[in-house]
Amino acid sequence: MTRLHLTPERHLVSRIGWLRAAVLGANDGIVSTASLIIGVAAAAAKPADILIAGAAGLVAGAMSMAAGEYVSVSSQSDTEQADLARERSELASDVDAEVQELADIYVKRGVEAATALSVASQLMAKDALAAHAHDELGISAIITARPIQAALTSAATFTVGAALPLTIVFIAPTALLIPLVAVASLLFLALLGGVGARAGGAPILAATTRVTCWGALAMALTASIGRIVGTGM
């Protein structure tokens, strides 16, 4: 039985741009700030020093995430624009060759030569650059680089993620600070993994396990370093 689509399908891949930046920012915010707090606390620092270190880590990390995302995604955008400019030049110089090039792509995907040539001609008649961008270069509106969006999303979610373990510093007794920050942060990471997997349509258990294991490893390493440094001073 054929299932009729009464409404247009909305695929989860349309979320890939902001979702990647959001999960990366929140995960880094939780892991880096919790690890920093635990490492400083393990060195027997005073509560005020721990709080200052955590707050500084939040601000520095959010700015670093924003700058890093903007620079890296801008590099991707520059590459895309360079490829589009090259394609635009080729279309202006030899349209027939570009039609055949597009048709050859469809033939390699299993389309008959005559049909492929017809499809290529029709698509290029509507928007030649868009047709080549999508099928030759792999650039589409869904996955195109958006530096500003990536930077703002990462910075915002990093701030939220970092604020979670930092909040524990305000309410936890000094003697229980390390275990409470560690446990709470692992719970936050598990929740993040589940939410991110749910939003992206991925298996929840695998995503949750992945983020919590790496987070636990990061916190364990920084705690060890903090104890070694604290003991040696």
C-alpha positions in Angstrom: 0.0 0.0 0.0 1.3 3.4 -1.0 1.4 5.9 1.9 0.4 9.4 0.7 2.2 12.3 2.2 -0.5 14.8 3.0 2.0 17.2 4.4 5.7 17.8 3.4 8.1 15.6 5.3 10.5 17.4 7.7 13.7 15.5 8.0 15.9 15.9 11.1 19.0 16.6 9.0 17.7 20.2 8.7 18.8 20.6 12.3 22.4 19.6 11.8 23.9 23.1 11.7 22.6 24.5 15.0 22.3 21.1 16.7 26.0 20.3 16.3 27.0 23.7 17.7 24.5 23.5 20.5 25.6 20.0 21.7 29.3 20.8 21.3 28.9 24.1 23.3 26.8 22.6 26.1 29.0 19.5 26.4 32.2 21.5 26.5 30.6 23.9 29.1 29.7 21.1 31.5 32.9 19.1 31.1 35.5 21.9 31.1 33.9 23.9 33.9 33.2 20.8 36.1 36.7 19.5 35.4 38.2 22.9 36.3 36.2 23.2 39.5 37.1 19.6 40.5 40.8 20.1 39.7 41.1 23.3 41.7 39.1 21.9 44.6 41.3 18.8 44.6 44.3 21.1 45.1 42.8 22.1 48.4 41.9 25.6 47.2 39.6 27.9 49.1 35.9 28.1 48.2 36.3 31.6 46.9 39.2 30.5 44.7 37.2 27.7 43.3 34.3 30.0 42.5 36.6 32.5 40.8 38.2 29.8 38.7 34.8 28.4 37.7 33.4 31.8 36.7 36.6 32.7 34.8 36.3 29.3 33.0 32.7 30.1 32.0 33.5 33.5 30.5 36.7 32.4 28.8 35.2 29.2 27.5 32.1 30.9 26.1 34.2 33.4 24.2 36.6 30.7 23.1 33.7 28.6 21.7 32.2 31.6 19.9 35.5 32.6 18.4 36.5 29.0 17.5 33.1 28.2 15.9 33.1 31.4 13.9 36.6 31.0 12.6 36.2 27.3 11.7 32.8 27.6 10.1 33.9 30.8 8.3 36.7 28.8 6.8 34.1 26.3 5.6 32.0 29.1 4.2 35.0 30.6 2.4 35.7 27.2 0.7 32.1 26.9 -0.3 32.1 30.4 -1.8 35.3 29.7 -3.7 33.9 26.5 -5.2 30.7 28.4 -6.1 32.7 31.2 -7.8 34.7 28.6 -9.8 31.5 26.8 -10.8 29.8 30.1 -11.8 32.8 30.9 -14.1 32.7 27.4 -15.7 28.9 27.9 -16.3 29.6 31.2 -18.0 32.3 29.8 -20.3 30.9 26.4 -21.4 27.3 25.6 -20.5 27.1 22.5 -22.7 30.0 20.9 -21.0 28.4 21.7 -17.6 25.1 20.1 -18.7 27.0 16.9 -19.7 29.0 17.0 -16.4 25.8 17.1 -14.4 24.2 14.4 -16.6 27.2 12.1 -16.0 26.7 12.5 -12.2 23.2 11.2 -12.6 24.3 8.4 -14.9 26.8 7.2 -12.2 23.8 7.1 -9.8 21.9 4.7 -12.0 19.9 7.0 -14.3 19.7 6.2 -18.0 21.9 8.5 -20.1 19.0 10.1 -22.1 16.9 10.7 -18.9 20.0 12.0 -17.1 20.7 14.5 -19.9 17.0 15.6 -19.9 17.0 16.1 -16.1 20.3 18.0 -16.2 19.0 20.3 -18.9 15.8 21.0 -17.0 17.4 21.7 -13.7 20.0 24.0 -15.2 17.3 25.9 -17.1 15.7 26.7 -13.7 18.9 27.4 -11.7 22.2 26.1 -13.1 24.4 27.1 -10.2 22.0 25.6 -7.6 21.9 22.4 -9.5 25.7 22.1 -9.7 26.1 23.3 -6.1 23.8 20.5 -4.8 24.7 17.6 -7.0 28.4 18.3 -7.9 29.6 20.1 -4.9 27.3 18.8 -2.2 26.3 22.2 -1.0 22.6 22.8 -0.1 20.6 25.2 2.0 20.3 22.7 4.8 24.0 22.1 5.4 25.6 25.3 4.2 28.0 27.0 6.6 26.5 29.7 8.9 29.3 31.2 11.0 27.2 33.6 13.1 24.6 31.0 13.9 27.3 28.5 15.0 29.2 31.1 17.1 26.1 32.4 18.9 24.7 28.9 19.5 27.9 27.5 20.9 28.6 30.5 23.2 25.0 30.4 24.5 24.9 26.7 25.2 28.4 26.7 26.6 27.3 29.4 29.1 24.2 27.3 30.1 26.3 24.2 30.4 29.0 25.8 32.4 26.5 27.5 34.8 25.2 24.1 35.9 28.3 22.8 37.7 29.1 26.3 38.8 25.8 26.5 40.6 26.7 23.5 42.6 29.7 25.4 44.1 27.2 27.9 45.6 25.0 25.3 47.3 27.4 22.3 48.1 29.2 22.0 51.4 33.0 22.3 51.0 33.6 18.8 52.2 31.2 17.3 49.6 32.0 19.8 46.7 34.0 17.4 44.5 31.6 14.4 44.6 28.5 16.6 44.2 30.0 18.5 41.3 31.0 15.2 39.7 27.7 13.4 40.1 25.6 16.4 39.1 27.8 17.1 36.1 27.5 13.5 34.9 23.7 13.7 35.3 23.7 16.9 33.3 25.8 15.2 30.6 23.5 12.2 30.5 20.5 14.6 30.1 22.3 16.5 27.4 23.2 13.3 25.5 19.6 12.2 25.7 18.2 15.5 24.5 20.7 15.8 21.7 20.0 12.3 20.5 16.3 12.9 20.7 16.5 16.1 18.7 18.7 14.4 16.1 16.8 11.2 15.9 19.8 9.1 17.1 19.9 6.2 19.6 19.6 7.7 23.1 21.5 5.1 25.1 24.6 5.3 22.8 24.7 9.1 22.9 24.2 9.2 26.7 26.9 6.7 27.3 29.3 8.5 25.0 29.1 11.9 26.7 29.1 10.6 30.3 32.1 8.4 29.8 34.2 11.1 28.3 33.1 13.6 30.9 33.9 11.2 33.7 37.4 10.6 32.2 38.0 14.4 32.0 37.0 15.0 35.6 39.0 12.1 36.9 42.2 13.3 35.1 41.8 16.9 36.4 41.1 15.7 39.9 44.3 13.6 39.8 46.3 16.5 38.6 44.8 18.8 41.2 45.7 16.5 44.0 49.3 16.0 42.7 49.8 19.8 42.4 48.1 20.5 45.7 50.3 17.9 47.5 53.5 19.2 46.0 52.9 22.8 47.0 
